[in-house]
């Protein structure tokens, strides 16, 4: 299966899939050590309820398109 087909299956742009594949080792490392919230790029949400609603809205919009 081609990367383009995989990206289409998951509703991702091909460039996003390429980025995930390129950063696979770092992504897995962060996942395995997810208890460390002070790692690069991680922070707690200032308004968690608002961000949850925004994420839900975003997913709904993405499904429609």
C-alpha positions as CSV (number, residue, x, y, z in Angstrom):
1,X,0.0,0.0,0.0
2,X,1.3,3.4,-0.9
3,X,1.8,6.2,1.6
4,X,-0.7,8.3,-0.3
5,X,-3.3,5.6,0.1
6,X,-2.6,5.2,3.9
7,X,-2.9,9.0,4.3
8,X,-6.2,9.0,2.5
9,X,-7.5,6.1,4.6
10,X,-6.8,8.0,7.8
11,X,-7.9,11.4,6.4
12,X,-4.4,12.9,6.7
13,X,-2.5,15.0,4.2
14,X,0.4,13.0,2.8
15,X,2.9,15.5,4.2
16,X,1.6,14.8,7.8
17,X,2.0,11.1,7.3
18,X,5.6,11.7,6.1
19,X,6.3,13.8,9.1
20,X,5.0,11.0,11.4
21,X,7.1,8.4,9.7
22,X,10.2,10.6,9.8
23,X,9.7,11.3,13.5
24,X,8.7,7.8,14.4
25,X,11.5,7.1,16.9
26,X,10.9,10.4,18.8
27,X,7.1,9.9,18.8
28,X,7.5,6.4,20.3
29,X,10.0,7.6,22.8
30,X,7.7,10.3,24.0
31,X,4.8,7.8,24.2
32,X,6.8,5.4,26.3
33,X,7.9,8.2,28.7
34,X,4.6,10.0,28.7
35,X,4.7,10.4,32.5
36,X,7.2,13.2,32.1
37,X,5.1,16.3,31.4
38,X,8.0,18.6,31.3
39,X,9.3,17.3,28.1
40,X,9.6,19.5,25.0
41,X,6.3,20.6,23.5
42,X,4.1,19.5,26.4
43,X,2.1,21.7,28.5
44,X,-1.2,21.6,30.4
45,X,-4.2,23.2,28.9
46,X,-5.1,26.6,30.4
47,X,-8.8,26.0,29.5
48,X,-9.3,22.2,29.2
49,X,-13.1,22.3,28.8
50,X,-12.8,24.9,26.0
51,X,-10.0,23.0,24.3
52,X,-12.0,19.7,24.5
53,X,-15.0,21.5,22.9
54,X,-12.8,23.0,20.2
55,X,-11.3,19.6,19.4
56,X,-14.8,18.0,19.1
57,X,-15.9,20.8,16.8
58,X,-12.7,20.4,14.7
59,X,-13.3,16.7,14.3
60,X,-16.9,17.2,13.3
61,X,-15.9,19.8,10.7
62,X,-13.2,17.5,9.3
63,X,-15.7,14.6,9.0
64,X,-18.0,16.8,6.9
65,X,-15.3,17.8,4.5
